[in-house]
Amino acid sequence: MTSGSTQIARATRPATALRWIGRGGSGRVVAIGLGCALFALVPALWLLDAQQRDFATLEQRQRGHAYLAAAAPLASALPWHRDLSTRALLGEGSVEGALRRAANEMRSAMRRTSAMTLQHGDALALEDDWQDLVARWAHLESRYSRLSAAENVAAHNRLLQHVEQFLALIAQRSQLLQEPSTATRFLLLCESADMPALARHTAMLRAHALLAGLESTPDRRERIAGTLSQANAAFDRLASNLAAAYAADATSRALLEQRSARALDLVREVLQQADALLAPGRAPMPDASAWFSMTTQAVESLQGVHDALSERVERLLAGEAEALRVRRSATQALAVLLGSCALLAALVLGRGLLARQREDTSSAGSSPASESAVDSARPSSDASA
């Protein structure tokens, strides 16, 4: 076979392969199937990648919520310790047992938060913030008994601000409040912001009443008015967000509406009486223990609703995670199916092309004999001529 004929045979192989694909038979069908499978596989893989990112974000929110739930008791235990220690500093020896229990409750909340910080603190860059809180609590616990009642309240409130900042960092860095589900997002707002704020301001009215029994100064009255204003604003925000959450999720309404309504009624009664009981020029409260009990009952009722909200949010997040797992599994199955179809089509197509190539090679191998026969015939014809 001459070099020219070899080059011609090689050059015609792709053309013959394309002719096999375009014959209108199985070759064309396989090629179309391969193209369609590859075309569908690309968006399926893109969707799978997006679902994986969504799942990772949701897992981060779940970890953040578990962290927040473990740390939230700090924001309720600290005001309780503040007010009992203030009563002890004012000379009420009957609260010593309750004060010891409040201190143990605070230490227990610190231990639980420390355990969660070991698990998630590095991922959320909160280890340093937590260690700062631990040091501040240790400092306060060692010295509050040497403070005056007013200084004790102020020192506890400063630490409470740091606790609230720490809780806000947990929610922020875990992207907890970026939850796309409407029902879950409103419940999270109530759990992480509105309800703790209302409980804090209501408990502060309890502390104001303790200090108001000592003196009635314009500065103290201004602080009481500020706390009342903040409490009323927090009350309105909480009621609005609870209504939005219940409108978005009937199950949350059935589980929480009556309980939250009772708690809000107790707080509303406290706020309505606070103006009169703590009004300027009024003599020290005739029954301070009754006011202390009333405000404590309202705060504890809010805390009970807060715990129920936290459980409901945990279930909602778990339900979202399960639904996303189901969708991701379906997408994975689709991607595997499309990939298998593409691979099978590629194998069939490659096998057909290989068979056609072999046919071309065998036909090209038989051509030298005919070419030599033609070449040998040419001289004889020339001689006879």
LUMMARSE-972227 format. One record per residue (C-alpha): residue in one letter; x, y, z. Coordinates in steps of 0.001 Angstrom, whole numbers, plus 500000, padded with zeros to 6 digits. Layout:
<nodes>
{"A"; {X; Y; Z}},
...
</nodes>
This chain:
<nodes>
{"M"; {500000; 500000; 500000}},
{"T"; {501455; 503364; 499004}},
{"S"; {501816; 506238; 501444}},
{"G"; {499197; 508180; 499561}},
{"S"; {496602; 505467; 499868}},
{"T"; {497384; 505088; 503588}},
{"Q"; {496786; 508785; 504172}},
{"I"; {493536; 508576; 502207}},
{"A"; {492350; 505629; 504330}},
{"R"; {493190; 507454; 507578}},
{"A"; {491495; 510589; 506432}},
{"T"; {488328; 508738; 505573}},
{"R"; {487984; 506999; 508977}},
{"P"; {486378; 509946; 510814}},
{"A"; {484085; 510481; 507871}},
{"T"; {482982; 506860; 507909}},
{"A"; {482463; 507051; 511677}},
{"L"; {480280; 510093; 511223}},
{"R"; {478394; 508305; 508475}},
{"W"; {477722; 505470; 510961}},
{"I"; {476292; 507951; 513440}},
{"G"; {474192; 509630; 510801}},
{"R"; {472742; 506569; 509172}},
{"G"; {469390; 507132; 510869}},
{"G"; {469596; 503871; 512808}},
{"S"; {470945; 502970; 516204}},
{"G"; {473970; 505256; 515900}},
{"R"; {471908; 508396; 515711}},
{"V"; {469647; 507307; 518587}},
{"V"; {472622; 506544; 520836}},
{"A"; {474289; 509866; 520021}},
{"I"; {471113; 511805; 520788}},
{"G"; {470672; 509872; 524041}},
{"L"; {474246; 510621; 525076}},
{"G"; {473786; 514317; 524383}},
{"C"; {470521; 514510; 526302}},
{"A"; {471936; 512628; 529285}},
{"L"; {474963; 514905; 529478}},
{"F"; {472766; 517983; 529040}},
{"A"; {470536; 516906; 531957}},
{"L"; {473435; 515714; 534128}},
{"V"; {475071; 519148; 534353}},
{"P"; {472112; 520944; 536016}},
{"A"; {471497; 517907; 538228}},
{"L"; {475066; 518115; 539527}},
{"W"; {474712; 521877; 539983}},
{"L"; {471494; 521342; 541961}},
{"L"; {473163; 518679; 544079}},
{"D"; {476018; 521056; 544903}},
{"A"; {473547; 523811; 545851}},
{"Q"; {471612; 521406; 548079}},
{"Q"; {474821; 520346; 549765}},
{"R"; {475628; 523992; 550552}},
{"D"; {472102; 524526; 551884}},
{"F"; {472416; 521441; 554061}},
{"A"; {475751; 522627; 555472}},
{"T"; {474196; 526020; 556298}},
{"L"; {471200; 524350; 557945}},
{"E"; {473477; 522138; 560031}},
{"Q"; {475312; 525275; 561152}},
{"R"; {471992; 526820; 562207}},
{"Q"; {471098; 523681; 564136}},
{"R"; {474426; 523782; 565971}},
{"G"; {473957; 527481; 566664}},
{"H"; {470470; 526885; 568028}},
{"A"; {471690; 524092; 570309}},
{"Y"; {474462; 526421; 571528}},
{"L"; {471979; 529259; 572083}},
{"A"; {469580; 526981; 573969}},
{"A"; {472395; 525884; 576284}},
{"A"; {473555; 529461; 576945}},
{"A"; {470133; 531134; 577234}},
{"P"; {469641; 530224; 580938}},
{"L"; {472500; 532612; 581728}},
{"A"; {470235; 535516; 580815}},
{"S"; {467553; 534349; 583275}},
{"A"; {469751; 533026; 586100}},
{"L"; {471805; 536223; 586377}},
{"P"; {468871; 538640; 587050}},
{"W"; {467494; 536192; 589590}},
{"H"; {470846; 536097; 591366}},
{"R"; {471020; 539900; 591143}},
{"D"; {467697; 540478; 592851}},
{"L"; {468117; 537840; 595551}},
{"S"; {471610; 539085; 596386}},
{"T"; {470218; 542636; 596509}},
{"R"; {467594; 541531; 599019}},
{"A"; {470327; 539856; 601067}},
{"L"; {472382; 543061; 601000}},
{"L"; {469298; 544952; 602177}},
{"G"; {469255; 542727; 605248}},
{"E"; {466708; 540042; 604337}},
{"G"; {468225; 536930; 605858}},
{"S"; {465293; 534784; 604721}},
{"V"; {466596; 534734; 601123}},
{"E"; {469959; 533128; 601912}},
{"G"; {468823; 529638; 600885}},
{"A"; {467247; 530881; 597679}},
{"L"; {470385; 532896; 596953}},
{"R"; {472561; 529788; 597250}},
{"R"; {470259; 527941; 594858}},
{"A"; {470410; 530884; 592433}},
{"A"; {474207; 530820; 592568}},
{"N"; {474205; 527073; 591875}},
{"E"; {471795; 527643; 588983}},
{"M"; {474154; 530237; 587531}},
{"R"; {477159; 527937; 587907}},
{"S"; {475250; 525087; 586255}},
{"A"; {474371; 527345; 583313}},
{"M"; {478031; 528328; 583054}},
{"R"; {479106; 524671; 582961}},
{"R"; {476595; 523804; 580237}},
{"T"; {477701; 526747; 578149}},
{"S"; {481350; 525820; 578657}},
{"A"; {480628; 522321; 577360}},
{"M"; {478916; 523718; 574263}},
{"T"; {481760; 526181; 573745}},
{"L"; {484212; 523292; 573633}},
{"Q"; {482122; 521786; 570814}},
{"H"; {481272; 524875; 568788}},
{"G"; {483277; 527798; 570165}},
{"D"; {486150; 527494; 567702}},
{"A"; {483873; 527129; 564679}},
{"L"; {482028; 530323; 565644}},
{"A"; {485130; 532127; 566963}},
{"L"; {483558; 532537; 570418}},
{"E"; {486138; 530944; 572695}},
{"D"; {487720; 534262; 573715}},
{"D"; {484338; 535916; 574299}},
{"W"; {483272; 533041; 576512}},
{"Q"; {486455; 533080; 578565}},
{"D"; {485933; 536802; 579123}},
{"L"; {482429; 536077; 580456}},
{"V"; {483742; 533344; 582754}},
{"A"; {486290; 535745; 584216}},
{"R"; {483707; 538491; 584713}},
{"W"; {481317; 536158; 586533}},
{"A"; {484095; 534854; 588786}},
{"H"; {485051; 538435; 589641}},
{"L"; {481453; 539423; 590419}},
{"E"; {480762; 536302; 592466}},
{"S"; {483808; 536957; 594638}},
{"R"; {482959; 540571; 595454}},
{"Y"; {479204; 541249; 595272}},
{"S"; {478725; 540643; 599000}},
{"R"; {480945; 543682; 599713}},
{"L"; {478927; 546025; 597481}},
{"S"; {475985; 548227; 598316}},
{"A"; {472573; 547207; 597007}},
{"A"; {472673; 549787; 594186}},
{"E"; {476256; 548877; 593248}},
{"N"; {475310; 545205; 593201}},
{"V"; {472437; 545831; 590791}},
{"A"; {474693; 547914; 588532}},
{"A"; {477460; 545274; 588545}},
{"H"; {475030; 542485; 587660}},
{"N"; {473510; 544604; 584893}},
{"R"; {476923; 545223; 583340}},
{"L"; {477590; 541491; 583270}},
{"L"; {474108; 540910; 581880}},
{"Q"; {474947; 543195; 578941}},
{"H"; {477966; 541031; 578141}},
{"V"; {475829; 537889; 578371}},
{"E"; {473326; 539358; 575912}},
{"Q"; {476121; 540341; 573527}},
{"F"; {477465; 536795; 573700}},
{"L"; {474038; 535317; 572906}},
{"A"; {473663; 537736; 569997}},
{"L"; {477059; 536636; 568639}},
{"I"; {475952; 532994; 568703}},
{"A"; {472858; 533829; 566640}},
{"Q"; {474811; 536057; 564259}},
{"R"; {477782; 533802; 563559}},
{"S"; {475672; 530679; 563122}},
{"Q"; {473405; 532590; 560666}},
{"L"; {470505; 531553; 562851}},
{"L"; {468304; 534546; 562030}},
{"Q"; {468818; 534126; 558273}},
{"E"; {466413; 531186; 558372}},
{"P"; {464355; 531211; 555133}},
{"S"; {461247; 529537; 556611}},
{"T"; {458774; 532223; 557723}},
{"A"; {457348; 530321; 560682}},
{"T"; {460760; 529303; 562005}},
{"R"; {462242; 532766; 561486}},
{"F"; {459534; 534532; 563524}},
{"L"; {459793; 531965; 566310}},
{"L"; {463574; 532440; 566331}},
{"L"; {463133; 536201; 566641}},
{"C"; {460853; 535643; 569625}},
{"E"; {463187; 533098; 571209}},
{"S"; {466503; 534864; 570671}},
{"A"; {465566; 538544; 570967}},
{"D"; {462023; 539608; 571862}},
{"M"; {461203; 537294; 574759}},
{"P"; {464594; 537608; 576527}},
{"A"; {464330; 541403; 576213}},
{"L"; {460846; 541480; 577733}},
{"A"; {461901; 539136; 580554}},
{"R"; {464960; 541293; 581233}},
{"H"; {462974; 544533; 581460}},
{"T"; {460271; 542935; 583596}},
{"A"; {462909; 541566; 585979}},
{"M"; {464510; 545014; 586086}},
{"L"; {461215; 546451; 587335}},
{"R"; {461588; 543989; 590212}},
{"A"; {465058; 545348; 590956}},
{"H"; {463842; 548942; 590658}},
{"A"; {461199; 548219; 593280}},
{"L"; {463853; 546921; 595678}},
{"L"; {465935; 550052; 595294}},
{"A"; {462915; 552371; 595315}},
{"G"; {462289; 551326; 598897}},
{"L"; {465564; 553029; 599854}},
{"E"; {465175; 556385; 598152}},
{"S"; {463066; 558159; 595580}},
{"T"; {465311; 560393; 593499}},
{"P"; {464620; 561987; 590101}},
{"D"; {467431; 559909; 588591}},
{"R"; {465895; 556674; 589823}},
{"R"; {462460; 557683; 588587}},
{"E"; {463940; 558459; 585172}},
{"R"; {465521; 555013; 585062}},
{"I"; {462217; 553399; 585991}},
{"A"; {460454; 555338; 583236}},
{"G"; {463113; 554206; 580744}},
{"T"; {462711; 550567; 581771}},
{"L"; {458925; 550833; 581435}},
{"S"; {459261; 552313; 577953}},
{"Q"; {461649; 549543; 576875}},
{"A"; {459395; 546875; 578391}},
{"N"; {456335; 548171; 576539}},
{"A"; {458246; 548271; 573241}},
{"A"; {459540; 544712; 573798}},
{"F"; {455995; 543597; 574647}},
{"D"; {454639; 544971; 571368}},
{"R"; {457439; 543383; 569311}},
{"L"; {456952; 540015; 570956}},
{"A"; {453178; 540058; 570495}},
{"S"; {453565; 541035; 566820}},
{"N"; {456154; 538367; 566013}},
{"L"; {454227; 535673; 567869}},
{"A"; {451119; 536549; 565844}},
{"A"; {453139; 536324; 562600}},
{"A"; {454606; 532949; 563640}},
{"Y"; {451179; 531551; 564527}},
{"A"; {449716; 532801; 561235}},
{"A"; {452491; 531006; 559334}},
{"D"; {452304; 527699; 561217}},
{"A"; {449073; 526241; 562603}},
{"T"; {450941; 523640; 564662}},
{"S"; {452927; 526326; 566489}},
{"R"; {449666; 528139; 567184}},
{"A"; {448087; 525004; 568633}},
{"L"; {451112; 524246; 570797}},
{"L"; {452034; 527709; 572041}},
{"E"; {449267; 530289; 571648}},
{"Q"; {447366; 529712; 574881}},
{"R"; {450511; 529432; 576967}},
{"S"; {452069; 532546; 575480}},
{"A"; {448794; 534452; 575899}},
{"R"; {448761; 533660; 579651}},
{"A"; {452357; 534821; 580007}},
{"L"; {451664; 538051; 578144}},
{"D"; {448624; 538692; 580346}},
{"L"; {450812; 538426; 583447}},
{"V"; {453404; 540781; 581982}},
{"R"; {450706; 543235; 580857}},
{"E"; {449386; 543362; 584409}},
{"V"; {452890; 544078; 585735}},
{"L"; {453401; 546892; 583232}},
{"Q"; {450005; 548420; 583973}},
{"Q"; {450661; 548479; 587707}},
{"A"; {454272; 549592; 587469}},
{"D"; {453397; 553200; 586684}},
{"A"; {451214; 553543; 589751}},
{"L"; {453380; 551520; 592133}},
{"L"; {456595; 553296; 591176}},
{"A"; {455167; 556751; 590525}},
{"P"; {457190; 559837; 591592}},
{"G"; {456453; 561031; 595108}},
{"R"; {454934; 557759; 596185}},
{"A"; {455980; 556352; 599542}},
{"P"; {457903; 553064; 599672}},
{"M"; {455749; 550206; 598469}},
{"P"; {453436; 548929; 601212}},
{"D"; {453877; 545311; 600140}},
{"A"; {457223; 544956; 598374}},
{"S"; {457195; 541162; 598699}},
{"A"; {453897; 540974; 596810}},
{"W"; {455379; 543029; 593955}},
{"F"; {458485; 540852; 593992}},
{"S"; {456317; 537727; 593717}},
{"M"; {454166; 539235; 590975}},
{"T"; {457079; 540240; 588775}},
{"T"; {458835; 536926; 589424}},
{"Q"; {455735; 534999; 588355}},
{"A"; {455570; 536988; 585111}},
{"V"; {459259; 536434; 584368}},
{"E"; {459061; 532700; 585101}},
{"S"; {455994; 532404; 582868}},
{"L"; {457932; 534040; 580030}},
{"Q"; {460821; 531659; 580618}},
{"G"; {458487; 528674; 580374}},
{"V"; {457178; 529920; 577025}},
{"H"; {460760; 530558; 575926}},
{"D"; {461665; 526930; 576611}},
{"A"; {458605; 525737; 574684}},
{"L"; {459551; 528032; 571782}},
{"S"; {463057; 526599; 571787}},
{"E"; {461719; 523032; 571588}},
{"R"; {459404; 523976; 568726}},
{"V"; {462216; 525668; 566788}},
{"E"; {464403; 522607; 567290}},
{"R"; {461683; 520397; 565780}},
{"L"; {461141; 522760; 562866}},
{"L"; {464854; 522856; 562060}},
{"A"; {465021; 519065; 562289}},
{"G"; {462043; 518814; 559926}},
{"E"; {463739; 521140; 557442}},
{"A"; {466897; 519039; 557615}},
{"E"; {464964; 515837; 556966}},
{"A"; {463112; 517364; 554005}},
{"L"; {466405; 518576; 552566}},
{"R"; {467920; 515104; 553004}},
{"V"; {465027; 513607; 551047}},
{"R"; {465437; 516133; 548232}},
{"R"; {469192; 515617; 548186}},
{"S"; {468769; 511835; 548012}},
{"A"; {466362; 512210; 545088}},
{"T"; {468815; 514499; 543297}},
{"Q"; {471657; 512078; 543945}},
{"A"; {469577; 509216; 542504}},
{"L"; {468764; 511321; 539442}},
{"A"; {472415; 512246; 538958}},
{"V"; {473455; 508586; 539227}},
{"L"; {470746; 507577; 536739}},
{"L"; {471737; 510257; 534251}},
{"G"; {475418; 509449; 534676}},
{"S"; {474728; 505760; 534109}},
{"C"; {472685; 506545; 530994}},
{"A"; {475458; 508774; 529664}},
{"L"; {478076; 506104; 530363}},
{"L"; {475978; 503392; 528728}},
{"A"; {475328; 505558; 525682}},
{"A"; {479017; 506395; 525453}},
{"L"; {479928; 502696; 525609}},
{"V"; {477406; 501772; 522913}},
{"L"; {478509; 504666; 520753}},
{"G"; {482180; 503831; 521229}},
{"R"; {481562; 500181; 520441}},
{"G"; {479788; 501089; 517212}},
{"L"; {482554; 503465; 516201}},
{"L"; {485190; 500843; 516980}},
{"A"; {483359; 498219; 514894}},
{"R"; {483099; 500647; 512009}},
{"Q"; {486767; 501473; 512317}},
{"R"; {487649; 497811; 512125}},
{"E"; {485560; 497449; 508979}},
{"D"; {487395; 500362; 507416}},
{"T"; {490761; 498878; 508424}},
{"S"; {489935; 495490; 506896}},
{"S"; {488707; 497071; 503679}},
{"A"; {491801; 499225; 503518}},
{"G"; {493970; 496098; 504002}},
{"S"; {492498; 494385; 500916}},
{"S"; {493089; 497338; 498583}},
{"P"; {496886; 496797; 497945}},
{"A"; {496263; 493570; 495983}},
{"S"; {493885; 495256; 493614}},
{"E"; {496222; 498211; 493250}},
{"S"; {499170; 495925; 492368}},
{"A"; {497022; 494082; 489849}},
{"V"; {496170; 497305; 488136}},
{"D"; {499813; 498386; 488162}},
{"S"; {500971; 495079; 486617}},
{"A"; {498368; 495350; 483899}},
{"R"; {499478; 498786; 482811}},
{"P"; {502881; 497842; 481203}},
{"S"; {501399; 495021; 479116}},
{"S"; {498767; 497240; 477685}},
{"D"; {501395; 499803; 476853}},
{"A"; {503558; 497136; 475144}},
{"S"; {500701; 495862; 473001}},
{"A"; {500017; 499358; 472013}},
</nodes>
